[in-house]
Amino acid sequence: MSDMDAGNSSGHADEDEKFLPPDSIVEMAYVQGLSGYKELYERSISDPDSFWSEQADALAWHKKWSSPICKYNLNVDNGPVHISWFDGAETNIAWNALDRNIEAGLGDRTAFYWEGNDEGVERTVTYSELKSMVCRIANYLKSVGVKRGDDVTMYMSLVPELPAAMLACARIGAVHSVVFGGFSAEALADRILDSTPNVVITTSGTMRGPKPIPLKAIVDEALQISDGKGHTVQHVLMLEQLPLSDVGGVMKAGRDVTWREAVDSQPDDCPVEWMPAEAPLFKLYTSGSTGKPKGVLHTTGGYMVGAMATTKFVFDLHPASDVYWCTADCGWITGHTYVTYGPLLLGATQVLFEGVPTWPDAGRCWSIVDKYKVTIFYTAPTAIRALHAKGDAWVTRHSRASLRLLGSVGEPINPEAWRWYHEVVGGSRCPIMDTWWQTETGAHMITPMPGATPLKPGCATLPFFGVEPVVLDEQGNELQGPCQGMLAVKRPWPSMMRTVAGDHKRFEHTYFSAFQGYYFTGDGCRRDADGYYWITGRVDDVLNVSGHRIGTAEVESALVSHPACVEAAVVAVEHAIKGQSIYAFVTLMTGSEPSETLRKELISTVRKVIGPFAAPDVIHWAPGLPKTRSGKIMRRVLRKIAAKEEDQLGDVSTLADPSVVQQLVDLRGK
């Protein structure tokens, strides 16, 4: 079995098993039937200028673009990689999300039903109210000197003020960088040092389930670290949520201000900055195999069109009648594209949920669905598996009659979880949009469409409009027909990242050096006889735990930062709830002895350096690691040992010391 096969979370499910779109969905769908999809898809490939102009014309532009609609070079042999869409155009994504909809008479429409962590804590925010909030934040940012192109970092709970702050940056041409509120102070400091903002926006603290999260205290620690390494943040804006006295953190005179004193008194109107289509919109840091987080840079025009088009077609979203709920936090790309931007560009009403799916009990999601009459529900396989494990009764005691469409995001969903989601949550009547895409792609890439695509459990199905995937062998040859290999894309799409912030060489090396002329996704895939794509998992050194991408090097460097650890190697193993969990092989310094206390210390170190979601589930003591003679760790061998598949190791004769393999097997579980 190859490494690519080993990462296959979808398994060889029944490729002939299909679920056809229900007639009730087809009747109202933007794209009807497989023939309707194929017609539009072929047009998007053969005449991209016409297709994408038509999508872009649904939005407002201060200046229109010149032809051709896309200019690019994806081949490093032909010079620097570059991608541009809608050259010459100017627009503003915040104006499109708010002012355009308000001018169309939607000012009193609900933008957000906000549901707090605890039941009974709720707010409703209309489009007009959201615009006023956005303008007040924008005016505050301008008052402290933020201008076009400046970075602003956010480390907040999922309250309406977070997407509002993102839109405020977009309104004045600033570049937002949202850091998920589960990252540690060290990880936040790393991101601040890379993006060098003068302003950080945070929350005093929040509850995540029964646990308080001291966000402001974590920011204080991060700023102390960044200050010591050469970057001083001048302004911290804090939204008061939990009392600061309850969660730690201090207000530093001259730097820190509360929302009440700095934002609430600002004017509720602010002119927009009309931005070039290729002006940076946001940076979002994602893990890389070098251990240094990379700032994925997305720009304005193409991202806006991609976010709007995918939200419209993939969720078949009808803003006048649908209530949409994506459970993602804005600290991840899903919360950017499918909370802050896509739904608002369409004028949709959505639920924003601060809590966790199992608090105060495992029926919370379905209680919220019934409360707000949610029609479209989009979540991660991790949440689906966790809720499945709690039993059907938590679902079936709620009506869920409003649901018409389900979605899955973050990692491949295994067929067993897919069937439970379809049969129990959706009552066997709601199509599941199993979406494959990445932080780097900005929007859906391979995905079903509700009224068009026959579904196969665990399968991402067919490419979105304008996306041309290919399956490559290890030599970079395109494979035809049913096959298995590496997933790449052979032409640009509007929402793709443009560079790694401050490191274009890394951008070229990471995504374009493996196969000349292609964007390499880092994922393996299988294409079946129907042309459907089955994602088989990462083929590089990035782990996917509960939908969070974590670089192996990031976890390894955290482990090695402990004084007792001399070397570490981490691999992913299958996990019933999280999809993958982290399994760490640890070599100790001479004189250090394995112990339960040390095991806990090592796990605690990773939690502190990166965050709780990156904590290894297993620490496997390793006197030595399987290495080639050149010193490269053979992760393939470690994966087999971790998965208890040492009988499938294959040839280990290339190892510098083959005896370490049996040593590691003997120490498993010790």
RASULNOR-V117738 format. One record per residue. N is the residue number from 1. RES is the residue in three letters. PSI is psi in degrees with one decimal (NA if undefined). NEAR is the number of other C-alpha atoms within 10 Angstrom. Layout:
# RASULNOR-V117738
n = {N | N}
res = {RES | RES}
psi = {PSI | PSI}
near = {NEAR | NEAR}
This chain:
# RASULNOR-V117738
n = {1 | 2 | 3 | 4 | 5 | 6 | 7 | 8 | 9 | 10 | 11 | 12 | 13 | 14 | 15 | 16 | 17 | 18 | 19 | 20 | 21 | 22 | 23 | 24 | 25 | 26 | 27 | 28 | 29 | 30 | 31 | 32 | 33 | 34 | 35 | 36 | 37 | 38 | 39 | 40 | 41 | 42 | 43 | 44 | 45 | 46 | 47 | 48 | 49 | 50 | 51 | 52 | 53 | 54 | 55 | 56 | 57 | 58 | 59 | 60 | 61 | 62 | 63 | 64 | 65 | 66 | 67 | 68 | 69 | 70 | 71 | 72 | 73 | 74 | 75 | 76 | 77 | 78 | 79 | 80 | 81 | 82 | 83 | 84 | 85 | 86 | 87 | 88 | 89 | 90 | 91 | 92 | 93 | 94 | 95 | 96 | 97 | 98 | 99 | 100 | 101 | 102 | 103 | 104 | 105 | 106 | 107 | 108 | 109 | 110 | 111 | 112 | 113 | 114 | 115 | 116 | 117 | 118 | 119 | 120 | 121 | 122 | 123 | 124 | 125 | 126 | 127 | 128 | 129 | 130 | 131 | 132 | 133 | 134 | 135 | 136 | 137 | 138 | 139 | 140 | 141 | 142 | 143 | 144 | 145 | 146 | 147 | 148 | 149 | 150 | 151 | 152 | 153 | 154 | 155 | 156 | 157 | 158 | 159 | 160 | 161 | 162 | 163 | 164 | 165 | 166 | 167 | 168 | 169 | 170 | 171 | 172 | 173 | 174 | 175 | 176 | 177 | 178 | 179 | 180 | 181 | 182 | 183 | 184 | 185 | 186 | 187 | 188 | 189 | 190 | 191 | 192 | 193 | 194 | 195 | 196 | 197 | 198 | 199 | 200 | 201 | 202 | 203 | 204 | 205 | 206 | 207 | 208 | 209 | 210 | 211 | 212 | 213 | 214 | 215 | 216 | 217 | 218 | 219 | 220 | 221 | 222 | 223 | 224 | 225 | 226 | 227 | 228 | 229 | 230 | 231 | 232 | 233 | 234 | 235 | 236 | 237 | 238 | 239 | 240 | 241 | 242 | 243 | 244 | 245 | 246 | 247 | 248 | 249 | 250 | 251 | 252 | 253 | 254 | 255 | 256 | 257 | 258 | 259 | 260 | 261 | 262 | 263 | 264 | 265 | 266 | 267 | 268 | 269 | 270 | 271 | 272 | 273 | 274 | 275 | 276 | 277 | 278 | 279 | 280 | 281 | 282 | 283 | 284 | 285 | 286 | 287 | 288 | 289 | 290 | 291 | 292 | 293 | 294 | 295 | 296 | 297 | 298 | 299 | 300 | 301 | 302 | 303 | 304 | 305 | 306 | 307 | 308 | 309 | 310 | 311 | 312 | 313 | 314 | 315 | 316 | 317 | 318 | 319 | 320 | 321 | 322 | 323 | 324 | 325 | 326 | 327 | 328 | 329 | 330 | 331 | 332 | 333 | 334 | 335 | 336 | 337 | 338 | 339 | 340 | 341 | 342 | 343 | 344 | 345 | 346 | 347 | 348 | 349 | 350 | 351 | 352 | 353 | 354 | 355 | 356 | 357 | 358 | 359 | 360 | 361 | 362 | 363 | 364 | 365 | 366 | 367 | 368 | 369 | 370 | 371 | 372 | 373 | 374 | 375 | 376 | 377 | 378 | 379 | 380 | 381 | 382 | 383 | 384 | 385 | 386 | 387 | 388 | 389 | 390 | 391 | 392 | 393 | 394 | 395 | 396 | 397 | 398 | 399 | 400 | 401 | 402 | 403 | 404 | 405 | 406 | 407 | 408 | 409 | 410 | 411 | 412 | 413 | 414 | 415 | 416 | 417 | 418 | 419 | 420 | 421 | 422 | 423 | 424 | 425 | 426 | 427 | 428 | 429 | 430 | 431 | 432 | 433 | 434 | 435 | 436 | 437 | 438 | 439 | 440 | 441 | 442 | 443 | 444 | 445 | 446 | 447 | 448 | 449 | 450 | 451 | 452 | 453 | 454 | 455 | 456 | 457 | 458 | 459 | 460 | 461 | 462 | 463 | 464 | 465 | 466 | 467 | 468 | 469 | 470 | 471 | 472 | 473 | 474 | 475 | 476 | 477 | 478 | 479 | 480 | 481 | 482 | 483 | 484 | 485 | 486 | 487 | 488 | 489 | 490 | 491 | 492 | 493 | 494 | 495 | 496 | 497 | 498 | 499 | 500 | 501 | 502 | 503 | 504 | 505 | 506 | 507 | 508 | 509 | 510 | 511 | 512 | 513 | 514 | 515 | 516 | 517 | 518 | 519 | 520 | 521 | 522 | 523 | 524 | 525 | 526 | 527 | 528 | 529 | 530 | 531 | 532 | 533 | 534 | 535 | 536 | 537 | 538 | 539 | 540 | 541 | 542 | 543 | 544 | 545 | 546 | 547 | 548 | 549 | 550 | 551 | 552 | 553 | 554 | 555 | 556 | 557 | 558 | 559 | 560 | 561 | 562 | 563 | 564 | 565 | 566 | 567 | 568 | 569 | 570 | 571 | 572 | 573 | 574 | 575 | 576 | 577 | 578 | 579 | 580 | 581 | 582 | 583 | 584 | 585 | 586 | 587 | 588 | 589 | 590 | 591 | 592 | 593 | 594 | 595 | 596 | 597 | 598 | 599 | 600 | 601 | 602 | 603 | 604 | 605 | 606 | 607 | 608 | 609 | 610 | 611 | 612 | 613 | 614 | 615 | 616 | 617 | 618 | 619 | 620 | 621 | 622 | 623 | 624 | 625 | 626 | 627 | 628 | 629 | 630 | 631 | 632 | 633 | 634 | 635 | 636 | 637 | 638 | 639 | 640 | 641 | 642 | 643 | 644 | 645 | 646 | 647 | 648 | 649 | 650 | 651 | 652 | 653 | 654 | 655 | 656 | 657 | 658 | 659 | 660 | 661 | 662 | 663 | 664 | 665 | 666 | 667 | 668 | 669 | 670}
res = {MET | SER | ASP | MET | ASP | ALA | GLY | ASN | SER | SER | GLY | HIS | ALA | ASP | GLU | ASP | GLU | LYS | PHE | LEU | PRO | PRO | ASP | SER | ILE | VAL | GLU | MET | ALA | TYR | VAL | GLN | GLY | LEU | SER | GLY | TYR | LYS | GLU | LEU | TYR | GLU | ARG | SER | ILE | SER | ASP | PRO | ASP | SER | PHE | TRP | SER | GLU | GLN | ALA | ASP | ALA | LEU | ALA | TRP | HIS | LYS | LYS | TRP | SER | SER | PRO | ILE | CYS | LYS | TYR | ASN | LEU | ASN | VAL | ASP | ASN | GLY | PRO | VAL | HIS | ILE | SER | TRP | PHE | ASP | GLY | ALA | GLU | THR | ASN | ILE | ALA | TRP | ASN | ALA | LEU | ASP | ARG | ASN | ILE | GLU | ALA | GLY | LEU | GLY | ASP | ARG | THR | ALA | PHE | TYR | TRP | GLU | GLY | ASN | ASP | GLU | GLY | VAL | GLU | ARG | THR | VAL | THR | TYR | SER | GLU | LEU | LYS | SER | MET | VAL | CYS | ARG | ILE | ALA | ASN | TYR | LEU | LYS | SER | VAL | GLY | VAL | LYS | ARG | GLY | ASP | ASP | VAL | THR | MET | TYR | MET | SER | LEU | VAL | PRO | GLU | LEU | PRO | ALA | ALA | MET | LEU | ALA | CYS | ALA | ARG | ILE | GLY | ALA | VAL | HIS | SER | VAL | VAL | PHE | GLY | GLY | PHE | SER | ALA | GLU | ALA | LEU | ALA | ASP | ARG | ILE | LEU | ASP | SER | THR | PRO | ASN | VAL | VAL | ILE | THR | THR | SER | GLY | THR | MET | ARG | GLY | PRO | LYS | PRO | ILE | PRO | LEU | LYS | ALA | ILE | VAL | ASP | GLU | ALA | LEU | GLN | ILE | SER | ASP | GLY | LYS | GLY | HIS | THR | VAL | GLN | HIS | VAL | LEU | MET | LEU | GLU | GLN | LEU | PRO | LEU | SER | ASP | VAL | GLY | GLY | VAL | MET | LYS | ALA | GLY | ARG | ASP | VAL | THR | TRP | ARG | GLU | ALA | VAL | ASP | SER | GLN | PRO | ASP | ASP | CYS | PRO | VAL | GLU | TRP | MET | PRO | ALA | GLU | ALA | PRO | LEU | PHE | LYS | LEU | TYR | THR | SER | GLY | SER | THR | GLY | LYS | PRO | LYS | GLY | VAL | LEU | HIS | THR | THR | GLY | GLY | TYR | MET | VAL | GLY | ALA | MET | ALA | THR | THR | LYS | PHE | VAL | PHE | ASP | LEU | HIS | PRO | ALA | SER | ASP | VAL | TYR | TRP | CYS | THR | ALA | ASP | CYS | GLY | TRP | ILE | THR | GLY | HIS | THR | TYR | VAL | THR | TYR | GLY | PRO | LEU | LEU | LEU | GLY | ALA | THR | GLN | VAL | LEU | PHE | GLU | GLY | VAL | PRO | THR | TRP | PRO | ASP | ALA | GLY | ARG | CYS | TRP | SER | ILE | VAL | ASP | LYS | TYR | LYS | VAL | THR | ILE | PHE | TYR | THR | ALA | PRO | THR | ALA | ILE | ARG | ALA | LEU | HIS | ALA | LYS | GLY | ASP | ALA | TRP | VAL | THR | ARG | HIS | SER | ARG | ALA | SER | LEU | ARG | LEU | LEU | GLY | SER | VAL | GLY | GLU | PRO | ILE | ASN | PRO | GLU | ALA | TRP | ARG | TRP | TYR | HIS | GLU | VAL | VAL | GLY | GLY | SER | ARG | CYS | PRO | ILE | MET | ASP | THR | TRP | TRP | GLN | THR | GLU | THR | GLY | ALA | HIS | MET | ILE | THR | PRO | MET | PRO | GLY | ALA | THR | PRO | LEU | LYS | PRO | GLY | CYS | ALA | THR | LEU | PRO | PHE | PHE | GLY | VAL | GLU | PRO | VAL | VAL | LEU | ASP | GLU | GLN | GLY | ASN | GLU | LEU | GLN | GLY | PRO | CYS | GLN | GLY | MET | LEU | ALA | VAL | LYS | ARG | PRO | TRP | PRO | SER | MET | MET | ARG | THR | VAL | ALA | GLY | ASP | HIS | LYS | ARG | PHE | GLU | HIS | THR | TYR | PHE | SER | ALA | PHE | GLN | GLY | TYR | TYR | PHE | THR | GLY | ASP | GLY | CYS | ARG | ARG | ASP | ALA | ASP | GLY | TYR | TYR | TRP | ILE | THR | GLY | ARG | VAL | ASP | ASP | VAL | LEU | ASN | VAL | SER | GLY | HIS | ARG | ILE | GLY | THR | ALA | GLU | VAL | GLU | SER | ALA | LEU | VAL | SER | HIS | PRO | ALA | CYS | VAL | GLU | ALA | ALA | VAL | VAL | ALA | VAL | GLU | HIS | ALA | ILE | LYS | GLY | GLN | SER | ILE | TYR | ALA | PHE | VAL | THR | LEU | MET | THR | GLY | SER | GLU | PRO | SER | GLU | THR | LEU | ARG | LYS | GLU | LEU | ILE | SER | THR | VAL | ARG | LYS | VAL | ILE | GLY | PRO | PHE | ALA | ALA | PRO | ASP | VAL | ILE | HIS | TRP | ALA | PRO | GLY | LEU | PRO | LYS | THR | ARG | SER | GLY | LYS | ILE | MET | ARG | ARG | VAL | LEU | ARG | LYS | ILE | ALA | ALA | LYS | GLU | GLU | ASP | GLN | LEU | GLY | ASP | VAL | SER | THR | LEU | ALA | ASP | PRO | SER | VAL | VAL | GLN | GLN | LEU | VAL | ASP | LEU | ARG | GLY | LYS}
psi = {133.2 | 167.7 | -35.9 | -40.5 | -38.2 | -26.9 | 7.3 | 102.0 | -12.5 | -17.6 | 177.2 | 75.3 | 172.3 | 104.6 | -16.1 | -8.4 | 122.6 | 145.0 | 114.5 | 150.9 | 132.6 | 146.6 | -38.0 | -29.8 | -44.2 | -41.2 | -33.8 | 3.6 | 147.2 | -35.4 | 118.0 | 119.3 | 157.6 | -33.9 | -36.9 | -40.6 | -48.3 | -38.0 | -47.7 | -39.5 | -47.2 | -37.2 | -38.8 | -26.8 | -41.4 | -27.7 | 66.6 | -33.3 | -47.6 | -45.5 | -50.6 | -26.9 | -41.0 | -42.0 | -44.0 | -29.6 | -13.9 | -12.4 | 173.0 | 136.3 | 132.0 | -35.2 | 144.1 | 167.7 | 163.1 | 167.7 | 147.6 | 161.1 | -23.9 | 133.8 | 136.1 | 160.8 | 118.8 | 1.9 | 113.2 | -21.6 | -19.7 | 13.9 | -175.7 | 142.4 | 132.1 | 147.4 | 129.0 | 141.5 | 143.7 | 42.5 | 138.8 | -14.7 | 155.1 | 141.2 | -179.9 | 121.0 | -32.7 | -39.0 | -41.4 | -36.3 | -29.1 | -70.9 | -43.8 | -42.3 | -37.4 | -42.0 | -24.8 | 6.8 | 14.8 | 17.2 | -34.3 | -1.0 | 142.1 | 125.5 | -48.1 | 128.6 | 107.4 | 127.7 | 119.0 | 176.9 | -42.7 | 142.2 | 141.2 | -9.0 | 111.8 | 158.4 | 154.0 | 130.8 | 120.3 | 169.7 | -41.0 | -42.1 | -38.5 | -41.6 | -43.0 | -42.7 | -45.9 | -44.6 | -38.5 | -41.8 | -43.3 | -42.1 | -36.7 | -48.2 | -42.3 | -35.2 | -22.3 | 16.9 | 7.5 | 131.8 | -179.2 | 133.1 | -10.0 | 148.0 | 142.2 | 125.9 | 139.6 | 135.3 | 88.1 | 167.2 | 169.3 | 78.1 | 161.9 | -26.3 | -21.2 | -57.7 | -31.0 | -40.6 | -37.7 | -46.5 | -31.7 | -42.5 | -48.2 | -35.2 | -37.3 | 7.6 | 10.2 | 164.0 | 117.6 | 147.5 | 102.5 | 127.5 | 125.7 | 134.7 | 12.2 | -6.3 | 151.3 | 171.1 | -40.6 | -43.4 | -39.6 | -42.5 | -42.0 | -42.4 | -35.6 | -41.9 | -32.3 | -40.3 | -13.6 | 57.4 | 156.6 | -14.5 | 134.5 | 133.3 | 130.5 | -179.8 | 150.1 | -48.4 | 163.1 | 166.2 | 133.4 | 100.3 | -132.0 | 2.7 | 128.2 | 138.2 | 113.9 | 73.8 | -45.9 | -39.6 | -37.0 | -40.4 | -44.0 | -44.8 | -41.5 | -40.1 | -29.6 | -41.8 | -48.1 | -35.8 | -43.5 | -19.0 | 11.4 | 1.9 | 122.0 | 120.8 | 131.8 | -29.8 | 133.5 | 122.0 | 123.8 | 123.5 | 125.3 | 118.2 | -83.9 | 146.0 | 133.1 | -32.4 | -22.3 | -21.8 | 7.7 | -176.3 | 148.7 | 158.1 | 114.9 | 119.0 | 136.7 | -15.2 | -44.2 | 136.1 | 152.9 | 158.2 | -43.2 | -42.8 | -24.1 | -29.0 | -44.8 | -26.3 | -3.0 | 153.3 | 147.4 | 24.9 | 143.2 | 123.9 | 149.9 | 154.7 | 121.6 | 119.9 | 141.4 | 147.9 | -33.6 | 11.6 | 139.7 | 137.8 | -48.7 | 158.9 | 138.3 | 120.7 | 131.6 | 156.9 | 145.6 | 166.0 | -7.9 | -10.9 | -21.2 | 120.9 | 143.2 | 137.0 | 100.4 | 121.2 | 121.3 | 146.4 | -177.0 | -61.3 | -52.8 | -40.8 | -43.7 | -46.1 | -41.7 | -42.0 | -45.5 | -47.5 | -42.9 | -40.1 | -42.4 | -52.3 | -40.6 | -37.4 | 0.3 | 48.0 | 121.0 | 100.4 | -29.1 | -23.0 | -21.5 | 147.7 | 118.2 | 141.4 | 111.8 | 124.8 | -0.5 | 149.3 | 148.8 | -5.8 | -8.0 | 164.0 | -34.7 | -38.6 | -20.7 | -59.0 | -38.4 | 17.7 | -63.7 | -39.0 | -63.4 | -55.3 | -39.1 | -34.8 | -31.1 | -5.5 | 30.0 | 162.1 | 130.8 | 158.3 | 136.5 | 117.7 | 121.8 | -23.1 | -158.4 | 153.4 | -20.0 | 13.9 | 131.9 | -8.0 | 176.1 | 3.8 | 5.1 | -45.5 | -43.7 | -26.7 | -42.8 | -41.0 | -47.2 | -39.7 | -43.2 | 4.8 | 49.9 | 133.2 | -28.4 | 125.6 | 122.0 | 116.3 | -175.5 | 150.9 | -32.6 | -47.4 | -40.3 | -45.5 | -39.3 | -41.2 | -37.1 | -42.7 | -21.9 | -12.5 | 154.6 | -29.7 | -33.7 | -28.0 | -51.6 | -16.3 | -9.9 | 153.2 | -54.7 | 17.7 | -23.6 | -23.2 | 136.0 | -13.0 | 139.0 | 156.2 | 157.0 | 139.7 | 147.7 | -29.7 | 164.5 | 140.3 | 129.4 | 148.0 | -35.3 | -46.3 | -37.4 | -47.3 | -40.2 | -45.5 | -45.0 | -48.1 | -45.1 | -54.5 | -46.8 | 2.1 | 29.6 | 22.4 | -6.1 | 115.0 | 147.0 | 121.5 | 95.7 | 98.3 | 128.3 | 127.4 | -177.2 | 164.2 | -41.5 | -30.1 | -20.0 | -27.6 | 172.0 | 140.0 | -50.6 | 122.9 | 148.4 | 170.5 | 136.1 | -43.0 | 5.8 | -35.1 | 118.5 | 133.0 | 148.3 | 126.3 | 124.9 | 7.2 | 134.0 | -15.6 | -109.7 | 158.4 | 148.0 | 163.9 | 135.2 | -4.3 | 125.2 | 85.9 | 152.2 | 154.1 | 123.3 | 148.7 | -178.9 | -18.5 | -3.2 | 12.1 | 138.2 | 129.1 | 144.6 | 153.4 | -160.4 | 132.0 | 173.1 | 139.2 | -143.7 | 137.8 | 124.3 | 169.7 | 134.4 | -0.5 | 157.4 | 158.4 | 159.2 | -37.9 | 9.2 | 151.8 | 154.2 | -26.2 | 170.7 | 124.5 | 121.0 | 5.4 | 70.5 | -30.1 | -39.7 | -39.0 | -49.2 | -43.4 | -43.0 | -41.4 | -16.9 | -2.9 | -25.8 | -40.9 | 112.2 | 128.3 | 2.4 | 149.0 | 119.5 | 123.6 | -21.2 | -0.4 | 147.8 | 158.4 | 165.7 | 136.5 | 128.8 | -174.7 | -20.8 | 1.9 | 9.9 | 144.8 | 127.7 | 115.3 | 127.9 | 5.9 | 175.9 | 141.2 | 2.8 | -165.4 | 49.2 | 131.4 | 155.5 | 98.9 | 117.7 | 36.1 | -1.8 | 124.4 | 127.8 | 126.3 | 137.2 | -40.2 | -32.8 | -44.2 | -41.8 | -41.5 | -32.0 | -43.8 | -43.7 | -16.4 | -15.5 | 133.5 | -20.5 | -10.8 | 123.8 | -30.9 | 149.3 | 149.8 | 128.3 | 145.7 | 167.0 | 142.2 | 154.8 | 142.0 | 133.5 | -31.7 | -48.9 | -4.5 | -62.5 | 148.9 | 165.3 | 128.1 | 117.2 | 127.6 | 125.1 | 126.0 | 126.8 | 156.2 | 149.3 | 131.0 | -17.2 | 138.0 | 142.0 | 140.3 | 162.3 | -35.5 | -44.8 | -39.1 | -46.1 | -36.9 | -42.5 | -43.9 | -41.8 | -36.5 | -44.4 | -41.8 | -39.6 | -42.3 | -39.3 | -52.8 | 160.4 | -33.1 | -15.6 | 3.1 | 131.1 | 141.6 | -30.9 | 133.7 | 117.5 | 115.0 | 132.1 | 99.3 | -30.5 | 161.5 | 147.8 | 113.5 | 151.5 | 171.9 | -21.3 | -2.4 | 2.3 | 130.4 | 131.3 | 89.3 | -28.3 | -41.7 | -42.9 | -38.6 | -41.9 | -40.6 | -44.5 | -36.7 | 3.8 | 40.8 | 36.7 | -15.7 | -8.9 | 23.3 | -31.5 | -153.9 | 120.9 | 17.5 | -19.0 | -6.4 | 145.1 | -36.2 | 89.0 | -19.6 | -18.3 | -24.0 | -50.0 | -36.3 | -45.7 | -39.1 | -43.3 | -29.1 | -3.4 | 131.4 | -1.7 | NA}
near = {8 | 7 | 18 | 19 | 18 | 20 | 21 | 20 | 21 | 20 | 16 | 12 | 15 | 11 | 16 | 10 | 11 | 12 | 15 | 16 | 22 | 17 | 11 | 11 | 19 | 18 | 12 | 13 | 20 | 21 | 22 | 19 | 19 | 14 | 12 | 14 | 21 | 15 | 11 | 16 | 21 | 14 | 16 | 19 | 15 | 12 | 12 | 19 | 16 | 14 | 18 | 23 | 15 | 11 | 13 | 20 | 11 | 14 | 19 | 16 | 20 | 12 | 15 | 17 | 19 | 12 | 12 | 12 | 18 | 19 | 13 | 13 | 17 | 23 | 18 | 17 | 11 | 10 | 9 | 14 | 20 | 16 | 19 | 20 | 27 | 26 | 19 | 14 | 18 | 21 | 23 | 26 | 29 | 27 | 23 | 22 | 26 | 26 | 18 | 19 | 20 | 19 | 9 | 10 | 10 | 19 | 20 | 12 | 19 | 20 | 26 | 25 | 21 | 19 | 21 | 20 | 21 | 17 | 13 | 8 | 9 | 14 | 13 | 15 | 18 | 18 | 24 | 19 | 18 | 22 | 25 | 19 | 24 | 29 | 27 | 24 | 29 | 32 | 23 | 21 | 23 | 16 | 12 | 12 | 11 | 22 | 17 | 17 | 17 | 19 | 24 | 25 | 27 | 27 | 25 | 28 | 27 | 25 | 22 | 22 | 20 | 24 | 22 | 22 | 25 | 28 | 30 | 28 | 30 | 28 | 27 | 26 | 29 | 26 | 29 | 26 | 27 | 30 | 23 | 20 | 26 | 21 | 22 | 22 | 25 | 21 | 20 | 28 | 25 | 19 | 25 | 27 | 20 | 17 | 22 | 19 | 23 | 19 | 24 | 24 | 24 | 26 | 29 | 29 | 27 | 26 | 18 | 17 | 17 | 12 | 8 | 13 | 21 | 20 | 27 | 28 | 21 | 25 | 27 | 18 | 17 | 22 | 24 | 17 | 20 | 22 | 14 | 10 | 12 | 9 | 19 | 18 | 18 | 14 | 18 | 25 | 26 | 25 | 22 | 16 | 13 | 17 | 11 | 18 | 9 | 11 | 17 | 16 | 18 | 13 | 17 | 11 | 7 | 9 | 12 | 18 | 18 | 18 | 19 | 12 | 11 | 18 | 23 | 14 | 12 | 18 | 15 | 17 | 14 | 19 | 11 | 19 | 18 | 20 | 25 | 21 | 27 | 21 | 19 | 24 | 28 | 27 | 25 | 24 | 26 | 20 | 21 | 21 | 17 | 14 | 17 | 17 | 20 | 23 | 25 | 24 | 23 | 28 | 26 | 25 | 29 | 26 | 27 | 29 | 24 | 25 | 24 | 25 | 24 | 23 | 23 | 18 | 19 | 22 | 26 | 22 | 23 | 18 | 17 | 12 | 10 | 20 | 25 | 30 | 27 | 23 | 23 | 22 | 25 | 26 | 23 | 20 | 24 | 25 | 19 | 23 | 25 | 25 | 24 | 23 | 24 | 25 | 26 | 25 | 25 | 24 | 25 | 24 | 25 | 25 | 23 | 26 | 24 | 23 | 24 | 20 | 20 | 16 | 16 | 14 | 12 | 21 | 20 | 19 | 23 | 21 | 18 | 18 | 23 | 16 | 11 | 15 | 18 | 23 | 22 | 23 | 24 | 22 | 18 | 21 | 26 | 24 | 19 | 20 | 22 | 17 | 22 | 21 | 13 | 14 | 11 | 15 | 12 | 18 | 21 | 14 | 11 | 17 | 14 | 22 | 13 | 17 | 23 | 21 | 23 | 24 | 23 | 25 | 22 | 25 | 29 | 25 | 26 | 20 | 19 | 15 | 22 | 22 | 18 | 18 | 24 | 19 | 13 | 15 | 22 | 22 | 15 | 14 | 19 | 22 | 25 | 31 | 25 | 31 | 28 | 26 | 19 | 18 | 22 | 21 | 23 | 27 | 31 | 28 | 24 | 25 | 27 | 30 | 32 | 30 | 28 | 22 | 24 | 18 | 25 | 24 | 23 | 25 | 30 | 25 | 27 | 27 | 21 | 26 | 26 | 22 | 20 | 19 | 21 | 22 | 24 | 23 | 14 | 11 | 8 | 16 | 12 | 14 | 15 | 12 | 11 | 14 | 17 | 22 | 23 | 26 | 25 | 25 | 18 | 15 | 17 | 23 | 26 | 26 | 24 | 24 | 22 | 20 | 24 | 22 | 20 | 14 | 11 | 15 | 12 | 15 | 20 | 20 | 11 | 17 | 20 | 20 | 18 | 16 | 18 | 16 | 20 | 24 | 25 | 22 | 21 | 18 | 17 | 25 | 25 | 21 | 23 | 16 | 11 | 12 | 15 | 21 | 26 | 28 | 29 | 27 | 24 | 22 | 20 | 16 | 19 | 23 | 27 | 21 | 24 | 20 | 19 | 18 | 20 | 23 | 23 | 26 | 20 | 23 | 27 | 21 | 18 | 22 | 30 | 20 | 16 | 16 | 11 | 20 | 20 | 14 | 19 | 24 | 23 | 27 | 24 | 25 | 22 | 18 | 16 | 14 | 19 | 22 | 21 | 22 | 23 | 26 | 22 | 27 | 26 | 26 | 21 | 21 | 13 | 10 | 6 | 12 | 10 | 15 | 11 | 10 | 8 | 16 | 15 | 11 | 15 | 25 | 20 | 18 | 19 | 25 | 21 | 18 | 22 | 21 | 20 | 16 | 17 | 26 | 23 | 22 | 13 | 18 | 22 | 23 | 23 | 23 | 16 | 18 | 29 | 24 | 19 | 16 | 11 | 9 | 11 | 12 | 15 | 16 | 18 | 15 | 22 | 26 | 21 | 20 | 19 | 24 | 15 | 12 | 12 | 16 | 8 | 11 | 15 | 11 | 9 | 16 | 9 | 13 | 20 | 16 | 15 | 16 | 13 | 17 | 20 | 11 | 15 | 21 | 17 | 10 | 12 | 16 | 11 | 10}
